[in-house]
């Protein structure tokens, strides 16, 4: 760790600001990835590049930029049904192959201040907590994550549509030390993950909406028939 710090100080102007940062490293396949970062000043390190100090000259992280991504899907399900399926965290592994485990470690599920611990197996093993900062069931939910030296805030909204169904939209902003993951940027990984997750989730919502609609139709048709038989008797 001292070697990495000395390398940064020697090679990057102004990097003495890192003196109050604490690092841990994860060594994988002879590459050094900065795995945890604690500091202050969101924009204090703009433009810093972290290079593998083994001599390979490979960039393994950037730091200090604010990144953002957005995505949305439309489902035939109502906001209540969309939330019901979204909040069922045990289903999440069916929406993405990245998950290893998903479990609550603090507080009641989906209450402000509660924590949802997630471990991933793809593209690399990572452990993170969704710290819930806002939750209005059927309307919106938000959390903050800290992993791989990066802090992320994400919001999800469930918006009823005039013609029926729900627009489920999400956005996230993140900053900090941004390591490359399997040769890809964090934004690339998160964007691909989000697209896959929400598309699979919307498919399940549509299926659930269709099943409930069919049940409702059958029930509404059954009532008049029963009433007719009762009256005729």
N, C-alpha and C positions, 0 to 999 in steps of 0.2 A: 504493500500500500504506500509506504514511504517513497518507493521508487516511482510510482505513478505520480504522486504529488510533486516530487522534485522535477520530473519530466515536464509537467504542466507549467511550473514556475519558470523553468529554464527556457521554454519554447514559446510562451504566449505572453504578450505584453498585458500588464494589468491583472494577471492571473493571481497575484497575491491576495486578491479578494477571496480566494478560496480558503484562506487560512482558517476561517471559522466553520468551514464545512466538514462534515464527517462522512467518510466513505466506507463502504464494504465492497468487495469485488467478488465476482463470480467468474471462475476461469473455466472456459469450455473450448475444447479443441484448440488450445494454445492461443486463444484470443482473450483479452481482458475486457470485460464488460462492467461498467459501473452499475452496481445492482441496487444501491440505496443511497440517497442523498438528503441531507438536512441542511437548510440554509435559510436565508431571508433575502428579500428584494427580487421580485419576479423578473425584472428586466436588467438586473445588475450584470448578467453574464452573457448578454446578447453577442452572438457571433463566435463564441468559444467553440472550438472543435477539439474533441478528445481523440488522440491518435494512439493506437496500440504501441506501447513503449517497448515491445519485444524487438522492434527494428523493422517490422514488416511494413510500416508506414501506412497501415490501413486505418481509415477513419472508422471508429466504432460508436461515436455519439456526437450529437450537437447539443447545444445548451442555450436556454434563455429565450427562445422564440415562442410566441403564442401561436398555437395551431387550432383550427376549428374544422369540424365536419358536421354535416346535417344529412338526415335521411328521413323519408316518410313512406308509409304504405297506406292503402285504403282497404278496409275490410267491410264485408257485409254485416258483420256483427255489431251489436249495439255497444256503446262505451262501457256498459256494465259487464257485458260478456267479454269484451276485449280486455278489460282490467282483470276479470276473474282468471282468464288464461295467462295473462302477463304475470300476475302476482303469484301464480302457482310455480314457485321456483324449482320444484322437483322436475318440472317439464323442461327446464332450460337446456339440459344436455341433448334434448331432441332437436333443438334449434341450432346447435353448433357442435362440431366435433372437437372443439378446443377444450371443452370442460373435462376436468377430472372429478372434482367434488364441489358441491354447493350446499352450504349449511349456515344457519343463523348462529352466531356466537355471542350476541349481546342484545338484550331487549326483546320486545315482542315484534314479530315480523311486520315490516312496513310502518313502524312507528318512528317518529323523528328521534334520532340518537341511536337507533338500533344498527347492528352491523351484520352484513351478509358476507361470510368468508367464502371466497372462490379460489380454487386452485385449478390451474390449466395444465394440460399436457402438450398442447400444440400452440404455436410452433415451437415454444420452449416451455419448460415448467416455470410457472410464476404463481406466487401467492399474493392475493390482494383482498381488501375489504371494501365493500360498498357501505360507506357510512351515510345513512339516510339523513338528509337535511330538510326534506319536505315530502309530504305524502298526503294527497287528497284523493282517496280511492275513486277510480272512474274518471278522474280529471287530469291529475298530474302527479309525477313522482320525480325526485332528484336525489343524487348522491355524489359523494366525493371519493375518489380513489387515490391511493399513493402506491406506486409500484415502479420498479426499474428506474428510480430516481426521477420519475415524472408524476406530477399531480394533475388529476383530471376531474372536471365537474361536468356531470351529464344530467340532462332533463329529458323527460318523456311526457308527451301530452296526448290525451285522448279526446278528440273533438268530434262531436256529433255532426253529421252531415244533413243538409236540408232534405235530401231525398232518401235518407236512411243510411245506415252504416256509420263507420267511424274512420276519421283520419288519425292515424297514429304517427306522430312525428317526434323525432329526437334530434337534439343537437348536443355537442360536447366541445369544450375548450380545454386545452391542456398545455402545460409548459414545464420547464425543468430540464434536467439532463435527459436527452432522448437517444438512447442507444439504438443501434441497428439490430433488428431481430431477424436472424437467419438471412442476413444481407438485405433486409427491407426496412424502410423507415416505420416508425410507430404509426404514423398516419396511414400508411398503406395497409398495414396489418389491421388497424382498427376499422378502416373503411370497408375492407373486404369482410371482416367479421360481422360488422353491423348490417351490411347488405344481406348476407346469408341468414343471419339471425332473424331479422325482421321479415324477410320474405317467407321463411319457413313458419314463423309465428303467424303471419297474415293468412297463410294457407290453412293452418289449424283453426283460426278464428272463423274463416269462411265455412269450413266444414261444420264447426259447432253451430254457426248461425243457420245453416241449411238443415241440420238435424233438428234444431229447436223449432224452426219454422214448420217442418214436416209434422212434428209432434203437435204443434198448435193447430194446424189444419185438420189433422185427424181427430183431435179432441173436439174442435168446433163442429165438425161434421157428425160426430157421434152423438152429441147432445140432442139435436133435433130428432134423430132417429129413435133414441130412447124415449123422448117425450112423446113422439107420435104413437109408439107402441103402448106407452102408459095410458095415453088418452083414449086410444081405441079400445083398450081393455075395459 
